[in-house]
Amino acid sequence: MWKAWLSRLSKVFQGFKDFCLFDVVKRVWQTGNPEHPPVFQYKDKSKIGWLDSYVIKLPSGEIVVVYNDVTDRKQAEEEKNSRMKKKSVKTI
């Protein structure tokens, strides 16, 4: 069942095996304990963005990954931090 599920998920997120959520999903599948990992950046050939995810295992055994695309928020934070760094360099 794990291989069939992984195959379907990898079709949607081509780089799934290469980023941190892979281990979280596998752990939730094995333990049944839900997890909320830190926000992470996802990249593959066709997608790039920041995701805030929740992973749960249903009583049926199915795994659900719910994610919120927080790319706009992360980009705004990065722009703000960049402006603050420039400002602090000018004042020194």
C-alpha positions as CSV (number, residue, x, y, z in Angstrom):
1,M,0.0,0.0,0.0
2,W,2.9,2.4,0.9
3,K,4.4,2.1,-2.6
4,A,1.1,2.6,-4.4
5,W,0.4,5.7,-2.3
6,L,3.9,7.1,-2.8
7,S,3.6,6.6,-6.5
8,R,0.4,8.7,-6.6
9,L,1.8,11.4,-4.5
10,S,5.0,11.5,-6.6
11,K,2.9,12.2,-9.7
12,V,1.5,15.4,-8.1
13,F,4.8,16.5,-6.4
14,Q,7.6,15.2,-8.6
15,G,10.3,16.0,-6.1
16,F,8.4,14.5,-3.1
17,K,11.1,12.0,-2.2
18,D,13.8,14.8,-2.1
19,F,12.2,17.1,0.5
20,C,11.5,17.0,4.2
21,L,7.9,16.0,4.1
22,F,8.7,12.5,2.8
23,D,10.0,11.4,6.2
24,V,7.1,13.0,8.0
25,V,4.5,11.2,5.8
26,K,6.4,7.9,6.3
27,R,6.5,8.4,10.1
28,V,2.7,9.3,10.3
29,W,1.9,6.3,8.1
30,Q,3.9,4.0,10.5
31,T,2.8,5.5,13.8
32,G,-0.6,7.0,13.1
33,N,0.4,10.2,15.0
34,P,-0.5,13.4,13.2
35,E,2.3,15.9,12.6
36,H,2.7,19.6,11.7
37,P,6.2,20.0,10.4
38,P,7.9,23.4,10.0
39,V,7.2,25.5,6.9
40,F,9.5,24.3,4.1
41,Q,10.3,25.3,0.5
42,Y,9.2,22.9,-2.2
43,K,10.9,22.8,-5.6
44,D,10.6,20.5,-8.6
45,K,10.7,21.0,-12.4
46,S,7.3,22.7,-12.6
47,K,6.6,24.1,-9.1
48,I,8.3,26.2,-6.5
49,G,6.9,27.6,-3.3
50,W,6.7,27.5,0.5
51,L,4.3,25.1,2.1
52,D,2.8,24.9,5.6
53,S,1.6,21.3,6.0
54,Y,-0.4,19.0,8.3
55,V,-0.1,15.2,7.9
56,I,-2.7,12.8,9.4
57,K,-3.7,9.2,9.1
58,L,-7.4,8.4,8.8
59,P,-9.0,5.5,10.5
60,S,-9.2,3.8,7.1
61,G,-5.3,3.9,6.9
62,E,-5.2,6.5,4.3
63,I,-2.8,9.4,4.7
64,V,-3.9,13.0,4.2
65,V,-1.5,15.8,3.6
66,V,-3.2,19.2,3.9
67,Y,-1.0,22.2,2.9
68,N,-1.3,25.9,2.7
69,D,0.8,27.7,0.1
70,V,2.5,30.5,2.2
71,T,4.8,31.6,-0.6
72,D,3.5,35.2,-0.7
73,R,4.0,35.5,3.1
74,K,7.5,34.1,2.9
75,Q,8.5,36.4,0.0
76,A,7.1,39.4,1.9
77,E,9.1,38.4,5.0
78,E,12.3,38.0,2.9
79,E,11.8,41.4,1.3
80,K,11.3,43.0,4.7
81,N,14.4,41.3,6.1
82,S,16.4,42.4,3.1
83,R,15.2,46.0,3.5
84,M,16.1,45.9,7.3
85,K,19.6,44.6,6.5
86,K,20.2,47.4,4.0
87,K,18.9,49.9,6.4
88,S,21.2,48.7,9.2
89,V,24.2,48.7,6.9
90,K,23.5,52.3,6.0
91,T,23.3,53.4,9.7
92,I,26.6,51.8,10.7
